[in-house]
Amino acid sequence: MVLLQLMTQMAYLNEWVVLESDHIDGLSGVVEDLEASTLRHPLIGGAKVCVVVFVSFWLNACKETLTSLLCLHIYSQILNI
């Protein structure tokens, strides 16, 4: 019985390695997108920013982060961590 449980948990852990790698890649992409869309200079002298584009980048980053966190939560429940 215990051996079967351990084998089942090992299978989940092996799947987790693949999922974790995918999540790290996804979060790295989110960070890159945020850095690319972040204003690094003060808005002076009549400079303008497209708020719609900025908010769109921000919402996409939040969505990706929340999706990753949800997946992490679900798999932690499956693995009883």
C-alpha positions as CSV (number, residue, x, y, z in Angstrom):
1,M,0.0,0.0,0.0
2,V,2.7,2.4,1.0
3,L,4.8,1.5,-2.0
4,L,1.9,2.2,-4.3
5,Q,1.4,5.6,-2.7
6,L,5.0,6.4,-3.1
7,M,5.0,5.4,-6.8
8,T,2.0,7.5,-7.4
9,Q,3.6,10.5,-5.7
10,M,6.8,10.0,-7.7
11,A,4.8,10.1,-10.9
12,Y,3.2,13.4,-9.9
13,L,6.7,14.7,-9.0
14,N,8.0,13.8,-12.4
15,E,5.1,15.6,-14.0
16,W,5.7,18.5,-11.7
17,V,9.3,18.9,-13.0
18,V,7.9,19.5,-16.5
19,L,5.2,21.8,-15.4
20,E,7.5,23.8,-13.2
21,S,9.8,24.4,-16.1
22,D,6.9,25.6,-18.2
23,H,5.8,27.9,-15.4
24,I,9.3,29.4,-15.1
25,D,9.4,30.0,-18.8
26,G,6.0,31.7,-18.7
27,L,6.8,33.9,-15.7
28,S,10.1,34.9,-17.4
29,G,8.1,36.0,-20.4
30,V,5.7,38.0,-18.1
31,V,8.7,39.7,-16.6
32,E,10.1,40.5,-20.0
33,D,6.8,41.9,-21.2
34,L,6.4,44.1,-18.1
35,E,10.0,45.4,-18.5
36,A,9.3,46.2,-22.1
37,S,6.1,48.0,-21.3
38,T,7.3,49.9,-18.3
39,L,8.1,53.6,-18.7
40,R,11.7,54.2,-17.6
41,H,11.7,58.0,-18.1
42,P,9.6,60.6,-16.4
43,L,6.8,62.1,-18.6
44,I,7.8,65.7,-19.0
45,G,7.6,68.3,-21.7
46,G,4.2,67.1,-23.1
47,A,5.2,63.5,-23.5
48,K,2.3,61.1,-23.8
49,V,1.7,57.4,-23.1
50,C,-0.9,55.1,-24.5
51,V,-2.7,54.1,-21.4
52,V,-4.8,51.4,-23.3
53,V,-1.6,49.6,-24.4
54,F,0.0,49.9,-21.0
55,V,-3.1,48.6,-19.2
56,S,-3.3,45.7,-21.7
57,F,0.3,44.6,-21.0
58,W,-0.4,44.9,-17.3
59,L,-3.6,42.8,-17.4
60,N,-1.9,40.1,-19.5
61,A,0.9,39.9,-17.0
62,C,-1.5,39.6,-14.1
63,K,-3.5,36.9,-16.0
64,E,-0.4,34.9,-16.6
65,T,0.7,35.2,-13.0
66,L,-2.7,34.3,-11.6
67,T,-2.9,31.3,-13.9
68,S,0.5,30.1,-12.8
69,L,-0.4,30.5,-9.1
70,L,-3.6,28.6,-9.6
71,C,-1.8,25.7,-11.3
72,L,0.7,25.7,-8.5
73,H,-2.1,25.6,-5.9
74,I,-3.9,22.7,-7.7
75,Y,-0.8,20.6,-8.0
76,S,0.3,21.3,-4.4
77,Q,-3.1,19.9,-3.4
78,I,-2.7,16.8,-5.5
79,L,0.7,16.2,-4.1
80,N,-0.5,17.0,-0.5
81,I,2.3,19.5,0.0
